[in-house]
C-alpha cells in the first residue's frame, strides 16, 4: 500500500512539475502592431559637435511613413524616405527605403523582441535572422528616449541616443 501511495505521489509531482516547465517555456506573443506605435513622432540624435540625425515617424493609414535626414554643420547631407507596413504572415514589419542619392530600394524587417526592444534586419539576412550579418537594435528607454545600436557580425559598430522632439 505504501508503494502504491508513493508511486501515486511521484506521478502527481511529475505532472505538476511538467505544467510548470511548460508554462516557463511559453513566451507571450508580442503585439507587433501596438508596439510599433512607440516610434510615432520625431526623434533626434546629435552626434559630435556638428551632426544631427532626425527621424520623423508618421502614421499612414495602419502603416508608417518615415522621413530621415542627416545634417552636418547645418547643411543637409543625406535624406531618405521610408514606408513601413505590417506583414501578417511573418508577424513583423517590412520597411522599404529610398535614399536621396540612390534609386535602388532597400528592404528590411522590423520585429519587436520584447516590449521595448526591436531589431531591424536587412532582407538578405531574413532567411537566417539569428545569424544576421548586420543588425540594428533599438531599445526604447522611455517614451522620449531610445538607444539605436548598430551591430556588424555581432560586434557593436556604434550606439546613438535619440530623444523625442515632438509627438
C-alpha positions in Angstrom: 0.0 0.0 0.0 2.9 2.4 0.9 4.5 1.7 -2.5 1.2 2.5 -4.3 0.8 5.8 -2.4 4.5 6.7 -3.1 4.1 5.9 -6.8 0.9 8.0 -7.0 2.6 10.9 -5.2 5.7 10.7 -7.5 3.4 10.7 -10.6 1.4 13.6 -9.2 4.6 15.6 -8.6 5.9 14.8 -12.1 2.6 16.0 -13.6 2.6 19.3 -11.6 6.2 19.9 -12.4 5.6 19.3 -16.2 2.9 22.0 -16.2 5.4 24.4 -14.5 8.1 23.7 -17.1 5.7 24.2 -20.0 4.5 27.5 -18.6 8.0 28.8 -18.3 8.9 27.8 -21.9 5.9 29.6 -23.5 6.6 33.2 -24.2 3.6 35.5 -24.6 3.2 36.7 -28.1 4.1 40.3 -28.6 1.6 42.6 -30.3 3.9 44.0 -33.1 1.2 46.4 -34.2 0.8 48.1 -30.8 4.5 48.1 -30.0 5.3 49.8 -33.3 3.3 52.8 -32.1 6.3 53.7 -29.8 8.0 55.1 -32.9 5.4 57.7 -33.7 6.9 61.2 -33.5 10.1 62.9 -34.4 13.4 61.6 -33.0 16.7 63.5 -33.0 20.3 62.5 -32.3 23.2 65.0 -32.0 26.5 63.3 -32.8 29.6 65.2 -32.1 29.6 68.9 -32.4 28.1 69.3 -35.8 26.0 66.3 -36.9 22.3 65.7 -36.3 20.1 62.8 -37.3 16.3 63.2 -37.4 13.7 60.5 -37.9 10.1 61.7 -38.4 7.6 58.8 -38.0 4.1 59.5 -39.1 1.1 57.1 -39.1 -0.1 56.4 -42.7 -3.4 54.5 -42.5 -2.3 51.5 -40.5 1.3 51.7 -41.6 4.0 54.4 -41.3 5.7 57.0 -43.4 9.2 58.0 -42.3 11.4 60.8 -43.4 15.1 60.6 -42.4 17.6 63.5 -42.5 21.3 63.9 -41.7 22.7 67.4 -41.2 26.4 68.2 -41.0 27.4 71.7 -39.9 23.8 72.9 -40.5 23.8 71.6 -44.1 21.5 68.7 -45.2 23.9 65.9 -46.1 21.5 63.0 -46.7 17.8 62.2 -46.7 15.7 59.0 -47.1 12.0 58.2 -47.4 10.7 55.0 -45.9 7.3 53.2 -46.0 6.7 50.7 -43.2 3.9 48.2 -43.3 2.8 45.1 -41.3 3.5 41.7 -42.7 0.8 39.5 -41.1 2.4 36.2 -42.4 5.7 36.9 -40.7 4.3 38.9 -37.7 6.8 41.7 -38.5 7.0 45.0 -40.2 8.6 45.4 -43.7 10.4 48.6 -44.4 11.1 49.9 -48.0 13.8 52.6 -48.1 14.8 55.0 -50.9 17.9 57.1 -50.2 18.2 60.5 -51.9 21.4 59.6 -53.8 20.4 56.0 -54.8 17.3 55.0 -56.8 17.6 51.4 -55.6 15.2 50.3 -52.9 16.4 48.7 -49.7 14.2 46.4 -47.7 14.4 45.5 -44.0 12.3 43.6 -41.5 11.4 45.2 -38.1 10.3 42.9 -35.3 10.0 43.6 -31.6 11.8 41.1 -29.4 10.5 42.5 -26.2 8.0 45.2 -25.2 10.8 47.8 -25.5 13.4 46.3 -27.9 13.1 45.8 -31.6 15.6 44.6 -34.3 16.0 45.7 -37.9 17.4 43.2 -40.2 18.2 43.5 -43.9 16.3 41.4 -46.5 19.5 39.5 -47.3 19.5 38.0 -43.7 15.8 37.2 -43.4 16.4 33.5 -44.2 18.5 33.1 -41.1 17.9 36.1 -38.8 19.7 34.6 -35.8 22.9 34.7 -37.9 22.3 38.1 -39.5 25.4 39.9 -40.6 24.1 43.3 -39.8 21.5 44.2 -37.1 20.2 47.4 -35.8 18.8 47.1 -32.3 16.6 49.8 -30.9 15.8 49.9 -27.2 13.1 52.3 -26.0 14.5 53.5 -22.7 11.4 55.7 -22.0 8.6 57.2 -24.1 11.0 60.0 -25.0 14.3 58.3 -25.4 15.8 55.4 -27.4 19.2 53.8 -28.0 20.0 52.7 -31.5 22.8 50.2 -31.6 24.4 49.1 -35.0 25.9 45.6 -34.9 28.0 44.0 -37.6 28.9 40.3 -37.2 27.6 40.6 -33.6 30.1 43.4 -32.8 28.9 46.9 -31.8 29.9 49.4 -34.5 28.1 52.3 -32.9 25.4 53.3 -30.5 23.4 56.5 -30.5 20.8 58.0 -28.2 17.8 59.6 -29.8 15.4 62.0 -28.0 11.8 62.6 -29.0 11.5 66.2 -30.1 7.8 66.2 -30.9 4.9 63.8 -30.8 
